[in-house]
Amino acid sequence: MHVDAGGLMFSLLAYAQTSVTSNATAGVRHSEEYCAMYGICGKRSDGKYLNCPFGSPSVKPDDLLSSKVQSLCPTITGNVCCTETQFDTLRSQVQQAIPFLVGCPACLRNFLNLFCELTCSPSQSLFINVTSVAKVNNNLTVDGIDFYITMLMVKGYTTPARMSSSVP
């Protein structure tokens, strides 16, 4: 973990089949309404999906995707940085954690907000940087990312958990 400029940086590395040297985000725009990733461009050997690197504007979803996103991610409105398949994958993955978090509504909401933002936020490029890409079946896929959250967000995610687990 690296502390820098009042925020925490976490690095996630995905499985790589063939690594492409990391000028993954050369020329990519980091600003509001821009995506760092969009769509699914491959699958790992364990069946997990791999996102496509995508340094382009966020996309207006159709009505079905918009209503799906709103049902799980009410803070995300308007354009998105996820396809319906990415969203359906997100929903199935977070469903596995809900039984463990249901006793703490604030913890559950924070958990959902974090993964909703990472997956679908229309301003994803402001807090996600694709650090490396890999070629899988002749498609470029996201192999590694850095994502940035502020100390305020960290406190928001951990405070409800501490409060709900304290014993009077």
N, C-alpha and C positions, 0 to 999 in steps of 0.2 A: 504494500500500500504506500502511495506517495502523496504527501500533503503538499499542496501548492496553491498559493493565492486564495486561501480561505476555503478551498474545496478539496474533496477527496477524489482521487483518480483510481478507478478499478480497471484492471485489464482482464479481458476474457479472451481466451484463445480457443478457437474451434479446431476440430480435427482437420488435418491437412493431408491430402493425397499427393498433390504436387504443389509445392509452394512457389509462388511467383514473388520475386523480390519486391520489397515494400516501398514503392512509390505509388502505393495503392490509391492514394487520394490526391495525387498531383493534379492541380487545376480544379479540384472540387470546391464548391462554394459552401461555406459554413454561415448560413443566415436563416432568418425566419422563412417558413414555407418551403424549405428545401429538405430533401431526404438524403440520408447516408446509404440506406439500403431500401430496396423495393423488389418484391417478387421472390420467387423461389427458382434457383438455377441449378440445383443439384441435390443429391442425397448422400449422406454418409453411409458407410458400410453397415452401421447399426440402424439404419432407417430414418435417422433424424434429417430434417430438411436443412438445406443451406441457402441462405439469402443471396440475392444478387447485389453487388455494389451498384449504387445509383446516386450520382451527385446531380440530381435534377429537381425541378420543382415538385412539390407534393401534388397529389392527384385528387380530383373530385370523384368521390365514390358514387356508385349507383345507389338507388334508394334502398335496396336490400342490404348492401354492405353498410351503408350509413346507419340503418336501424340496428344492425347487429353490433356495430361499434358502440352506438349509444347505449345499448342494453348492458354492456359490460364495462364500458369506458366512458361514463357520462361527461368527463372533463374534455374529451376530444370531440370537437365539432368542426364542420366544414371539411376541408381537404385532409387527406391521410397519406401516410407513407407505408401502407400495407395493402395487400391484395386480399380477396375473400379467403383464399387458401391459407395465407399467413395468419389471418385473424382466426379462422377455424382451428388452426394448430395452436395458437395462443390460448384460445378458450379451452381446448381439451387439456392442455398442459396445466393451466391454473386451476381447473376443476379438481385436479389431484391434490392440491394444497388446501382447498377450501375446508375440508373436515378438520384440519389441524388449526385453522385460524378462525373458525366460526365463533368461538367463545370470546373473541376480542374483535368486535366490529371495526374499531379504528385500525387495528393491525391488518385486517382483511382488506379494508378500503385502501390503505397505504400500499399493501402488496400488489393489489390489482392496478392501482394507479402507476406504480413503478413499471410493471411489465406492459401495461397498455401504452405508456409513453415510449418505452424502448422500442416497441413493435410498430406503433401506428402514429405517433405524434407527427403532425404536419411540419414541425420545426425540428425534426430529429437530428439534423446536421449540426445544430447548436450544441448538442451534448454527446454526440456519437462521432467518433472518428474511425473510419476503416483503416486499420494499420497494415493489413496484409490480405491478399487475395490468393486463391488457389484455383487451378484449372481442374475441373471435374467433368469428365466426358465432353471435353472441348468447350465447356462453359466456365466463365469466370465466376467464382463464388467468394463470399466473404469468409476469410479464414481467421481473422483476428480483428478485434475492435478495442478501443479505449472508450469508456463512457465516463462522463463527469457529472458529479452531483455536488451541490453546495453543502456546507456544514448545516445550514438551516434545514435542508431536506433530510440529512442524516438524523438530526435531532427529532424531526417530525416522524421519522420512521421508527425510532427507538423509544421515544418517550411513551407512547401508548402501550407498548409491550411491557415496559417496566411498571407502568401504573397498573396494568391488568394482572400482573403476576405478583404484585406485592400483597402481603398478608397483613391485615390490621392488627 
